[in-house]
């Protein structure tokens, strides 16, 4: 069991252009998600290729415990090469937290940051990938949250 102190958790936000052009950030993001065919890994690979021809309208929000990256959220308005298709007024959010750091509120903080940033847009999430998590974060039926 991890001796977790939430005051030692911090978030760092990077533009996707920086993530896909930095081998270190790219490897960190890939290391903080499930192996293919996960949506986040598909998106990262897709964005790395897409970045050669255009800027990517996406952010990576990384959670660090002390100095260790323990999770991240993909916040994107771009197609994710999985199920999300870009449409005006919609963003897609995917979250991954290392298994040993789950149930400590990290995923909730990442999701709440994304939700606050979304404002009036529709936030789409892969609800069925972890319905228990999403139901605990958003217990009420919020009109601007949709599942993919």
Residue pairs with C-beta under 8 A, 6 or more apart in sequence:
2 100
2 101
2 104
4 65
4 101
4 104
6 104
6 105
8 65
8 66
9 63
9 64
9 65
9 106
9 109
10 63
10 64
11 61
11 62
11 63
11 64
11 109
11 110
11 113
12 61
12 62
12 64
13 59
13 60
13 61
13 62
14 25
14 59
14 60
14 62
15 56
15 58
15 59
16 47
16 51
16 56
16 57
16 58
16 59
16 60
16 76
16 78
17 51
17 55
17 56
18 25
19 25
19 26
19 29
19 44
19 47
19 60
20 26
20 44
20 47
20 48
20 51
20 56
21 51
25 60
26 44
26 48
28 62
28 69
29 40
29 44
29 60
29 62
29 72
30 41
30 44
31 69
32 62
32 69
32 70
32 71
32 72
32 96
32 98
33 40
33 41
33 44
33 72
33 96
34 40
34 41
34 96
35 41
36 42
36 45
38 96
39 80
39 82
39 83
39 84
39 94
39 126
39 129
40 74
40 94
40 96
42 80
42 81
42 82
43 58
43 74
43 76
43 78
43 80
43 81
43 82
43 94
45 81
46 79
46 80
46 81
47 56
47 58
47 78
50 56
50 78
56 76
56 78
57 76
57 77
57 78
57 86
58 74
58 75
58 76
58 77
58 78
59 74
59 75
59 76
60 72
60 73
60 74
60 75
61 72
61 73
61 75
61 110
61 113
61 114
62 69
62 71
62 72
63 69
63 70
63 71
63 72
63 97
63 106
63 109
63 110
64 70
65 101
65 106
70 97
70 98
70 101
70 106
71 95
71 96
71 97
71 98
71 101
71 106
71 107
71 110
72 95
72 96
72 110
73 93
73 94
73 95
73 110
73 111
73 113
73 114
74 80
74 92
74 93
74 94
74 95
75 91
75 92
75 93
75 114
75 117
76 84
76 91
76 92
76 93
77 86
77 90
77 91
77 92
78 86
79 85
79 86
80 92
80 94
83 126
83 148
84 92
84 124
84 148
89 120
89 121
89 122
90 121
90 122
90 123
90 124
91 114
91 118
91 121
91 122
91 123
91 124
92 123
92 124
92 125
92 148
93 111
93 114
93 118
93 123
93 124
93 125
94 125
94 126
95 107
95 110
95 111
95 133
97 106
97 107
97 110
107 133
107 137
108 136
108 137
111 137
111 138
112 137
114 123
115 123
115 138
115 145
118 144
120 144
121 144
122 144
122 145
122 146
123 144
123 145
123 146
124 145
124 146
124 147
124 148
125 134
125 145
125 146
125 147
125 148
126 147
126 148
127 134
127 147
127 148
128 147
134 147
138 145
